[in-house]
C-alpha cells in the first residue's frame, strides 16, 4: 500500500513539475530578440508555454519513471 501511494505521488508530482516549468518560462518571441528595439507585434499569447524539452524536464521525467517503477513493483 505504501509503495503504491508513494509511486502515485511521484508520478503526479513529476507530471505537475513538467506542466509548471513551461508556464514559469517567458515568451518564445522574447528569446529571439536581444536588443531593446521596438518589437514586432506577434499573434503569440502574453504567456505561452515554451515547449517540451527532455533536457529541461529531466527532473519531472525521473520522478515519473521512479513512480512508475514503484507502481510496477507494488
Helices and strands as residue ranges (DSSP letters): H 2-24, H 28-32, H 58-73
